[in-house]
Amino acid sequence: MSEKENIDQNIHPYLGVQANWRSNRGNVQPLMRRLRENNRKENNRKFIFVTTAISILIISSIIISF
């Protein structure tokens, strides 16, 4: 067996596995959209929590100052 045939035998099964792996892969866009929506929701929750905490501190400091 020549070196070229030996290399071809080693590469072709690998390429077949790669092709099957890629064909089983789905569309990534819906997953990315869901990830962005979840991140946006989490950021909104954090913003609401921080805003509420700051407003409570401000209101309580105004009440205490009188």
KEVOLUM-539306 format. One record per residue: residue in one letter; residue number from 1; y, z, x of N, C-alpha, C, O in turn. Coordinates in Angstrom, 2 decimals. Example, Ala and Ser with C-alpha at 12.3 -4.5 7.8 and 13.67 -1.06 7.14 Angstrom:
BEGIN
+--------+-----+---------+---------+---------+---------+---------+---------+---------+---------+---------+---------+---------+---------+
| residu | num |     n.v |     n.w |     n.u |    ca.v |    ca.w |    ca.u |     c.v |     c.w |     c.u |     o.v |     o.w |     o.u |
+--------+-----+---------+---------+---------+---------+---------+---------+---------+---------+---------+---------+---------+---------+
|      A |   1 |   -5.69 |    7.80 |   13.19 |   -4.50 |    7.80 |   12.30 |   -3.30 |    7.80 |   13.20 |   -3.32 |    8.46 |   14.24 |
|      S |   2 |   -2.25 |    7.08 |   12.85 |   -1.06 |    7.14 |   13.67 |    0.03 |    7.87 |   12.90 |    1.14 |    8.04 |   13.41 |
+--------+-----+---------+---------+---------+---------+---------+---------+---------+---------+---------+---------+---------+---------+
//
This chain:
BEGIN
+--------+-----+---------+---------+---------+---------+---------+---------+---------+---------+---------+---------+---------+---------+
| residu | num |     n.v |     n.w |     n.u |    ca.v |    ca.w |    ca.u |     c.v |     c.w |     c.u |     o.v |     o.w |     o.u |
+--------+-----+---------+---------+---------+---------+---------+---------+---------+---------+---------+---------+---------+---------+
|      M |   1 |   -1.17 |    0.00 |    0.84 |    0.00 |    0.00 |    0.00 |    1.24 |    0.00 |    0.89 |    1.33 |    0.75 |    1.87 |
|      S |   2 |    2.18 |   -0.83 |    0.54 |    3.39 |   -0.89 |    1.35 |    4.34 |    0.25 |    0.96 |    4.16 |    0.92 |   -0.05 |
|      E |   3 |    5.32 |    0.44 |    1.79 |    6.28 |    1.53 |    1.55 |    7.09 |    1.27 |    0.28 |    7.41 |    2.20 |   -0.45 |
|      K |   4 |    7.42 |    0.00 |    0.03 |    8.20 |   -0.34 |   -1.16 |    7.41 |   -0.02 |   -2.43 |    7.97 |    0.55 |   -3.36 |
|      E |   5 |    6.13 |   -0.36 |   -2.48 |    5.32 |   -0.07 |   -3.65 |    5.19 |    1.44 |   -3.84 |    5.21 |    1.93 |   -4.97 |
|      N |   6 |    5.06 |    2.16 |   -2.76 |    4.95 |    3.61 |   -2.84 |    6.24 |    4.22 |   -3.42 |    6.18 |    5.12 |   -4.25 |
|      I |   7 |    7.37 |    3.72 |   -2.97 |    8.65 |    4.21 |   -3.48 |    8.79 |    3.84 |   -4.96 |    9.24 |    4.66 |   -5.76 |
|      D |   8 |    8.41 |    2.61 |   -5.33 |    8.50 |    2.18 |   -6.72 |    7.64 |    3.06 |   -7.62 |    8.07 |    3.39 |   -8.73 |
|      Q |   9 |    6.48 |    3.45 |   -7.18 |    5.62 |    4.29 |   -8.00 |    6.24 |    5.67 |   -8.21 |    6.08 |    6.27 |   -9.27 |
|      N |  10 |    6.93 |    6.16 |   -7.21 |    7.55 |    7.47 |   -7.33 |    8.81 |    7.43 |   -8.20 |    9.12 |    8.41 |   -8.87 |
|      I |  11 |    9.51 |    6.32 |   -8.19 |   10.77 |    6.24 |   -8.92 |   10.54 |    5.94 |  -10.40 |   11.19 |    6.55 |  -11.25 |
|      H |  12 |    9.65 |    5.05 |  -10.74 |    9.48 |    4.63 |  -12.13 |    9.13 |    5.78 |  -13.08 |    9.72 |    5.85 |  -14.15 |
|      P |  13 |    8.21 |    6.66 |  -12.75 |    7.96 |    7.77 |  -13.67 |    9.20 |    8.65 |  -13.86 |    9.44 |    9.14 |  -14.96 |
|      Y |  14 |    9.96 |    8.83 |  -12.81 |   11.18 |    9.64 |  -12.90 |   12.17 |    8.97 |  -13.84 |   12.79 |    9.64 |  -14.67 |
|      L |  15 |   12.33 |    7.66 |  -13.71 |   13.25 |    6.94 |  -14.59 |   12.78 |    7.01 |  -16.03 |   13.60 |    7.11 |  -16.94 |
|      G |  16 |   11.48 |    6.95 |  -16.26 |   10.96 |    7.06 |  -17.62 |   11.28 |    8.42 |  -18.22 |   11.63 |    8.50 |  -19.40 |
|      V |  17 |   11.18 |    9.47 |  -17.44 |   11.51 |   10.81 |  -17.93 |   12.99 |   10.88 |  -18.25 |   13.38 |   11.45 |  -19.27 |
|      Q |  18 |   13.80 |   10.32 |  -17.38 |   15.24 |   10.34 |  -17.62 |   15.59 |    9.56 |  -18.89 |   16.44 |   10.00 |  -19.66 |
|      A |  19 |   14.95 |    8.42 |  -19.10 |   15.23 |    7.62 |  -20.29 |   14.83 |    8.38 |  -21.54 |   15.57 |    8.38 |  -22.53 |
|      N |  20 |   13.66 |    9.05 |  -21.51 |   13.25 |    9.82 |  -22.68 |   14.19 |   10.99 |  -22.91 |   14.51 |   11.30 |  -24.06 |
|      W |  21 |   14.63 |   11.64 |  -21.86 |   15.55 |   12.76 |  -22.00 |   16.86 |   12.30 |  -22.63 |   17.40 |   12.97 |  -23.51 |
|      R |  22 |   17.35 |   11.17 |  -22.19 |   18.61 |   10.67 |  -22.74 |   18.43 |   10.22 |  -24.19 |   19.35 |   10.37 |  -24.99 |
|      S |  23 |   17.29 |    9.67 |  -24.54 |   17.10 |    9.21 |  -25.91 |   16.98 |   10.38 |  -26.88 |   17.31 |   10.24 |  -28.05 |
|      N |  24 |   16.51 |   11.55 |  -26.40 |   16.41 |   12.72 |  -27.26 |   17.75 |   13.42 |  -27.44 |   17.90 |   14.28 |  -28.30 |
|      R |  25 |   18.68 |   13.06 |  -26.63 |   20.00 |   13.68 |  -26.70 |   20.72 |   13.17 |  -27.95 |   20.66 |   11.98 |  -28.25 |
|      G |  26 |   21.39 |   14.05 |  -28.66 |   22.11 |   13.65 |  -29.86 |   23.55 |   13.36 |  -29.57 |   23.98 |   13.29 |  -28.42 |
|      N |  27 |   24.29 |   13.20 |  -30.64 |   25.71 |   12.96 |  -30.52 |   26.40 |   14.28 |  -30.18 |   26.16 |   15.29 |  -30.85 |
|      V |  28 |   27.22 |   14.29 |  -29.17 |   27.84 |   15.51 |  -28.68 |   29.12 |   15.82 |  -29.44 |   29.55 |   16.98 |  -29.46 |
|      Q |  29 |   29.73 |   14.84 |  -30.06 |   31.03 |   15.03 |  -30.71 |   31.02 |   16.10 |  -31.79 |   31.93 |   16.93 |  -31.81 |
|      P |  30 |   30.03 |   16.14 |  -32.70 |   30.04 |   17.22 |  -33.71 |   29.91 |   18.61 |  -33.09 |   30.50 |   19.57 |  -33.58 |
|      L |  31 |   29.15 |   18.71 |  -32.02 |   29.02 |   20.00 |  -31.34 |   30.33 |   20.42 |  -30.71 |   30.72 |   21.59 |  -30.79 |
|      M |  32 |   31.01 |   19.48 |  -30.08 |   32.29 |   19.79 |  -29.46 |   33.32 |   20.16 |  -30.53 |   34.13 |   21.06 |  -30.32 |
|      R |  33 |   33.30 |   19.46 |  -31.67 |   34.23 |   19.77 |  -32.75 |   33.98 |   21.19 |  -33.28 |   34.92 |   21.94 |  -33.52 |
|      R |  34 |   32.70 |   21.55 |  -33.45 |   32.37 |   22.89 |  -33.93 |   32.81 |   23.95 |  -32.92 |   33.31 |   25.01 |  -33.30 |
|      L |  35 |   32.62 |   23.66 |  -31.64 |   33.04 |   24.60 |  -30.60 |   34.56 |   24.79 |  -30.61 |   35.04 |   25.92 |  -30.50 |
|      R |  36 |   35.32 |   23.69 |  -30.77 |   36.77 |   23.79 |  -30.83 |   37.21 |   24.59 |  -32.06 |   38.13 |   25.40 |  -31.97 |
|      E |  37 |   36.56 |   24.36 |  -33.21 |   36.92 |   25.09 |  -34.42 |   36.64 |   26.57 |  -34.26 |   37.44 |   27.41 |  -34.68 |
|      N |  38 |   35.50 |   26.91 |  -33.65 |   35.18 |   28.33 |  -33.44 |   36.18 |   28.98 |  -32.49 |   36.59 |   30.12 |  -32.70 |
|      N |  39 |   36.57 |   28.26 |  -31.44 |   37.56 |   28.79 |  -30.50 |   38.91 |   28.99 |  -31.19 |   39.60 |   29.97 |  -30.94 |
|      R |  40 |   39.28 |   28.04 |  -32.05 |   40.54 |   28.14 |  -32.77 |   40.53 |   29.36 |  -33.70 |   41.52 |   30.09 |  -33.78 |
|      K |  41 |   39.41 |   29.57 |  -34.41 |   39.31 |   30.72 |  -35.30 |   39.40 |   32.02 |  -34.53 |   40.06 |   32.96 |  -34.96 |
|      E |  42 |   38.72 |   32.08 |  -33.38 |   38.75 |   33.29 |  -32.58 |   40.15 |   33.56 |  -32.04 |   40.60 |   34.71 |  -32.00 |
|      N |  43 |   40.85 |   32.50 |  -31.64 |   42.22 |   32.67 |  -31.16 |   43.12 |   33.17 |  -32.28 |   44.00 |   34.00 |  -32.05 |
|      N |  44 |   42.92 |   32.66 |  -33.51 |   43.71 |   33.13 |  -34.64 |   43.44 |   34.60 |  -34.92 |   44.38 |   35.35 |  -35.21 |
|      R |  45 |   42.19 |   35.03 |  -34.82 |   41.86 |   36.44 |  -35.05 |   42.53 |   37.32 |  -34.00 |   43.09 |   38.37 |  -34.33 |
|      K |  46 |   42.49 |   36.89 |  -32.75 |   43.13 |   37.67 |  -31.68 |   44.63 |   37.75 |  -31.91 |   45.22 |   38.82 |  -31.73 |
|      F |  47 |   45.25 |   36.64 |  -32.32 |   46.68 |   36.61 |  -32.56 |   47.05 |   37.56 |  -33.70 |   48.03 |   38.30 |  -33.60 |
|      I |  48 |   46.28 |   37.53 |  -34.77 |   46.55 |   38.41 |  -35.90 |   46.40 |   39.87 |  -35.49 |   47.21 |   40.71 |  -35.88 |
|      F |  49 |   45.36 |   40.19 |  -34.72 |   45.15 |   41.57 |  -34.27 |   46.30 |   42.05 |  -33.40 |   46.81 |   43.15 |  -33.60 |
|      V |  50 |   46.72 |   41.23 |  -32.44 |   47.81 |   41.63 |  -31.54 |   49.11 |   41.77 |  -32.31 |   49.86 |   42.71 |  -32.08 |
|      T |  51 |   49.38 |   40.84 |  -33.22 |   50.59 |   40.90 |  -34.02 |   50.60 |   42.17 |  -34.88 |   51.63 |   42.84 |  -34.98 |
|      T |  52 |   49.48 |   42.49 |  -35.48 |   49.39 |   43.70 |  -36.30 |   49.60 |   44.95 |  -35.46 |   50.32 |   45.86 |  -35.86 |
|      A |  53 |   48.98 |   45.00 |  -34.29 |   49.12 |   46.17 |  -33.41 |   50.57 |   46.34 |  -32.97 |   51.08 |   47.46 |  -32.97 |
|      I |  54 |   51.22 |   45.27 |  -32.60 |   52.62 |   45.35 |  -32.15 |   53.52 |   45.77 |  -33.30 |   54.42 |   46.59 |  -33.12 |
|      S |  55 |   53.29 |   45.20 |  -34.49 |   54.13 |   45.57 |  -35.64 |   53.94 |   47.03 |  -36.02 |   54.91 |   47.70 |  -36.40 |
|      I |  56 |   52.72 |   47.54 |  -35.93 |   52.49 |   48.96 |  -36.22 |   53.22 |   49.83 |  -35.21 |   53.82 |   50.84 |  -35.58 |
|      L |  57 |   53.18 |   49.45 |  -33.94 |   53.90 |   50.21 |  -32.91 |   55.41 |   50.20 |  -33.16 |   56.07 |   51.23 |  -33.03 |
|      I |  58 |   55.94 |   49.06 |  -33.51 |   57.38 |   48.95 |  -33.76 |   57.77 |   49.76 |  -34.98 |   58.76 |   50.50 |  -34.94 |
|      I |  59 |   57.01 |   49.64 |  -36.06 |   57.34 |   50.37 |  -37.29 |   57.23 |   51.88 |  -37.06 |   58.08 |   52.65 |  -37.51 |
|      S |  60 |   56.17 |   52.30 |  -36.36 |   56.02 |   53.74 |  -36.11 |   57.12 |   54.27 |  -35.19 |   57.58 |   55.39 |  -35.36 |
|      S |  61 |   57.55 |   53.47 |  -34.22 |   58.65 |   53.93 |  -33.34 |   59.95 |   54.00 |  -34.10 |   60.77 |   54.88 |  -33.81 |
|      I |  62 |   60.19 |   53.12 |  -35.06 |   61.40 |   53.19 |  -35.87 |   61.35 |   54.43 |  -36.75 |   62.36 |   55.13 |  -36.89 |
|      I |  63 |   60.22 |   54.71 |  -37.34 |   60.09 |   55.89 |  -38.20 |   60.27 |   57.17 |  -37.37 |   60.94 |   58.10 |  -37.82 |
|      I |  64 |   59.69 |   57.23 |  -36.19 |   59.79 |   58.42 |  -35.35 |   61.24 |   58.62 |  -34.86 |   61.67 |   59.75 |  -34.68 |
|      S |  65 |   61.98 |   57.55 |  -34.64 |   63.33 |   57.67 |  -34.10 |   64.30 |   58.29 |  -35.13 |   65.33 |   58.83 |  -34.74 |
|      F |  66 |   64.01 |   58.22 |  -36.41 |   64.91 |   58.80 |  -37.42 |   64.61 |   60.21 |  -37.60 |   65.25 |   60.87 |  -38.41 |
+--------+-----+---------+---------+---------+---------+---------+---------+---------+---------+---------+---------+---------+---------+
//
